[in-house]
């Protein structure tokens, strides 16, 4: 139920319901500073635009998890790597020329979004109190 691809299908459907144009796995060519290479290609999970092209959005989606069964709530090493990679992808959009000034598609706003799905998990032996479960969203807001 919490797999990234399941959420991916739901996100795609929601975007299609809200906007006129939606592409998934949209290729992005960006400039690189690696010696001997001038361009590389990456993919953004979604690109969408409003029917009159008043805006377009590039969306990268990642699935994380927050273990609240520990004394100290924190993302694990693998989650921190995913967070870093997602923001690096968004930063690469700038070197790909994705901004309002150079948009091929829209005269309006260009949004660059990272969307994290974060299920809350815990070990059955360390079941948290209801108050802990209720405070988890507030904790995530403050990260």
N, C-alpha and C positions, 0 to 999 in steps of 0.2 A: 504494500500500500504506500510506503514512503519512498519507493525507488524513484530516482531522478527522471527516468523515462516516463513513468506514470504521470508525474507532475508536469512533465514536458507536454504531454498530450492535452492536459487540462489547460495549461497556459496558452497553447496554440489556439485552442477552441475559444477561450475567453478573448484573446486578442482579435480573432476573426469576428467575434460577435460585436466587438467595440470599434473596429477599424475596417476600412475597405480593402487594404492590402496587407498581407502577412506572408513573409517568407521565413522558413526555418533553415538553419545551417547556412546562413548567408555568408558567402566568401568575402573576405576583406583582404586587399593587398596593402601592405604597409612597408614603409622604408625601414631599412635596418642599418645598423652601424657595424655589422659583422664584416670583417675584411673579405673581399672577394664577392660579396653579395650586396645587391642594391635593393632587392625586394624580397619579401616573404609573404606567404599567404596564411591566413588564420580564418576561423569561422566564428561568427556570432550566432548564438542560439536562435535569436529572432530579430527580424527587422519588420516594422510595421509603419503604416502611414494612414492618415486620415484621407477621405475620398477627394477632397479639394487640395490635398497636399499642404495643409496649414501646419502640419507637424509631421515629423518622422521620429521613430525611436529605435535604438539598437539595444537589445536586451540580452544579457548573459545570465544564465540561470545555473545555480549550483545547489546541491543538496548537502547540508551539514547535519549535525546532531549535537545536542547539548545534554551531557550526562549530569543529571542533578542528584544522583545517588551518592555522590562524593561529598566530602566536607567542603571542598573548594570547587565551586562551579567554574568550569572553563572548557573551552574547545580543546580537543586533542590535537596532536601534531598534524595529523592528516587533514583535519578541518582548517587549521591555520594555513596549510599549503594551498588548499582550495580557495580560501579567501584571498590570499596573495595572488594566485593565478588569475582569479576573476578580475581583480582590480588592474592587473597588468594588461589583460585583454582590453579593458576599457581605455586605458592609457594609450594603447597602440592605435586606437581609433583616430587620435590626433595625428599621428604620423601617416595615417591612411588618408588624411585630408577630410575626415568626417567632421564637419562643423557647419554652422549656419551660412558662413560666407561662401563655402565651396560646394554646398549640397547640390547634387544634380536633380533632386526630386522635389524639394520643397522651398518655398519662400519664407516659411515660418520657423518655428523652433525645432531644434535637433536635440533629442533627449538621449542620454547614455546611461543605461540603468543596469545595476547588478541586482538580481533577485535571488535571495537566499531562502530556501525552504529549510526550516529548522524544527524537526520533531524533537520532542523532549523525551529522553530515555532514562531508565534507571534499572539497576539490578533488583530482582524481586526480593532479595534478602534485605535490601536497604531502601524499602519503599518510603518515599518522602511524605511528609504531612500535607494535607490539603492546602495549607497556607503557603508552603513551598511551591506547590504547583501553580497557585494563583500569582505568586510573585515572579515566576519565571519570565513572562512577557516584559515586565518592567525591568528586570535584570538585563534582558537582551537590548532594550531601548537604550540603556546607559553604557553599552559597550563602545 
